[in-house]
Amino acid sequence: MASYDRPRAGGPPRPLQSGDTWWYAAVAGEAAGSFSTRVRTRTRRACLGAVLLLTVVYAGLVLTATGRRWGDAAMTGRRADSAAVTVLREHPSLAGFTTLSLVLGCVLLVAVGLIRKRYALTGFAAGAVVTALALTGLLQRYAPRPRLLDTVGLATSGFPSVQTTLALGVALGLVLVVPYRLRGLVVGAAVLWAAAVGAYTIAAGQHRPGDVIAAALVVLAVHCGLLALLARRGKVRPGARRGPAPTGLPAIVPLVLVAAAGLGAGLWLLGDTLALPATAPYDPAELRLAHRCGQALAAGVVAAAGLVPLALLRRVDVDGAPAPYRLGGPFVEAAGVPRDDEVVGPFTEDLDHEIS
């Protein structure tokens, strides 16, 4: 068999060699069951799942009276939560620190990519953050929602949360620019920071829990779609057998605990908080319970949204894979060395050849 033949139908697959051509690599990468196809399939499914969950959250917490009442109770209950009130009163600089951390996070994302000379991946990561922010702005402005009078001093609906979108977008953008072996540690710590930013916006009364949950799902959908696009373009390769898990355990273990505890406690408390009466007055204990339920659910969803890309990219390296194939063989040697801007194949110009 010549070096440029495809495998015969039903025959044993021929192992790839360094002399195989670019078109053989493209055929192998698009084949069913190939590594790129598997990565693309699971990231695309995660993107569609995030969009579906976002639709459910929007319908349940924005369009229904029960969901809006729960969100308002969670915001009102922050005044009855002594722990949240104490932290905000004793640390008034948290507002400025949160804004500063968001700016530094954006600078860190771009700086790491530029220092490591991953210019294309840095552009993709920054583009994903901008896309998520644009979708957030469009949803805030144009998503239909009931127009209610603000009679209790609650903030207007900010569905989804811009702060959480930016924080989690930066955290998941680091997946593309940090080294493969440090991915778990860096991304896990960044997702924990994003969960803290979302918790602060709820405690400060800037956003409802549903706004933070929706922001996490928007970011997850955008980044999973980007990863599917990169896999389709063949920008992924198998990572080392000993991946980033051991070095990332100090950050991944707390992230898993936050996701499990937040989702478990939040769903357990949700049944009691949804049974709030339709009209005031409310019991302060019920409002405090609603606030803590919202905090737990928001933190759990943000942490889970950070764990999903790490799980999807387990043993997957997106860090600028070198081209494993090159032009070679007797036909290419007969045709001469091509120029950089010349598109060539495995055949000579006179097309006088025969593949056995």
Secondary structure, 3 states (H helix, E strand, C coil): CCCCCCCCCCCCCCCCCCCCCHHHHHHHHHCCCCHHHHHHHHHHHHHHHHHHHHHHHHHHHCCCHHHHHHHHHHHHHHHCCHHHHHHHHHCCCHHHHHHHHHHHHHHHHHHHHHHCCCHHHHHHHHHHHHHHHHHHHHHHHHCCCCCCCCCCCCCCCCCCCHHHHHHHHHHHHHHHHCCHHHHHHHHHHHHHHHHHHHHHHHHCCCCCHHHHHHHHHHHHHHHHHHHHHHHHCCCCEECCCCCCHHHHHHHHHHHHHHHHHHHHHHHHHHHHHCCCCCCCCCCHHHHHHHHHHHHHHHHHHHHHHHHHHHHHCCCEECCCCCCCCCCCCHHHHHHCCCCCCCCCCCCCCCCCCCCC
